[in-house]
Each structure stands twice: as C-alpha cells, then as structure tokens.
Amino acid sequence: MTDFTPFLSFAGGLMIGLSAVALMVVHGRIAGINGILGGFLSVRLNSDWAWRGAFLAGMIASPFIVLLATGRFPEITVPSSPLLLVIGGFLIGIGTTIGSGCTSGHGVCGMSRLSVRSITATVTFMTTAGITVYVTRHVLGG
C-alpha cells in the first residue's frame, strides 16, 4: 500500500509539466527522456548536447536537492529482485524503441499536444502495465 500524497503528487506533476513546457518554449523539443538520453549519448558534441546534459544532470541532482531541503533522501522501496529489475529495464528499452518514445514523451508531451500516436501509445502501455500488475500480484502471488 502506498501513502496518499495529493499535494506532493500535484507539486511533482506541476514541475514535470513546467519543465516540459519550458523545454518546448526554449528549445522547441519534446521532453522525452528516451530521446534526450539517446541524443546525449550520440558522439556529436553540439548545442543539443549541452541542454540534454543539463536536463539529465538535473534529474540526477534532484535527490540531492531533496536531501539539502529536507535532511534526508527520498525513500524508495523496490519490492522486486534485481533480476526482475534488469529484465524489466530491458523490456522497457525494447518498448521505447518500438514505440518511438517513452512515457514522458508520449504520456506528458504527446498527449498534451493531442497526438493520436501518443494517445495510442499511452493507452497501450497503461493497459499493459495494469495487466502486468494484476497478473504479478493476483495470479502469480507476487
């Protein structure tokens, strides 16, 4: 069971939305983490590389900012084995490649632009996630 945190959830969603809008306004780019990381890891060092690096550095630094603000790191509990995490990460990588984007690109940015492709992708991965949770918790007993 997870805690009900409407104010923290709203604040987090607001920050994600504002960062997506800011990236679109300033650089004209979609805030899809899959594409940002892929572009950063490419060998071309250009102006795109700098903003991608800054975006990724902000994601990495955010738990440390929480530590400075609250005196403790965010608590994260992962109820799965390391093997399942590796398998899940591998499957997500395949899915983001096949689906031409990730949850942030399609779910946050694409749906807000009413992209049919992004709406279809989001419905697909949310349905798959729901089925996966049901099967692992209620069928397999995990």
Stockholm file with secondary structure:
# STOCKHOLM 1.0

chainA/1-142         MTDFTPFLSFAGGLMIGLSAVALMVVHGRIAGINGILGGFLSVRLNSDWAWRGAFLAGMIASPFIVLLATGRFPEITVPSSPLLLVIGGFLIGIGTTIGSGCTSGHGVCGMSRLSVRSITATVTFMTTAGITVYVTRHVLGG
#=GR chainA/1-142 SS CCCCCHHHHHHHHHHHHHHHHHHHHHHCCCCCHHHHHHHHHSSCCSHHHHHHHHHHHHHHHHHHHHHHHHSSCCCCCCCSCHHHHHHHHHHHHHHHHHTTSCIIIIIIIIHHTTCHHHHHHHHHHHHHHHHHHHIIIIISCC
#=GC SS_cons         CCCCCHHHHHHHHHHHHHHHHHHHHHHCCCCCHHHHHHHHHSSCCSHHHHHHHHHHHHHHHHHHHHHHHHSSCCCCCCCSCHHHHHHHHHHHHHHHHHTTSCIIIIIIIIHHTTCHHHHHHHHHHHHHHHHHHHIIIIISCC
//
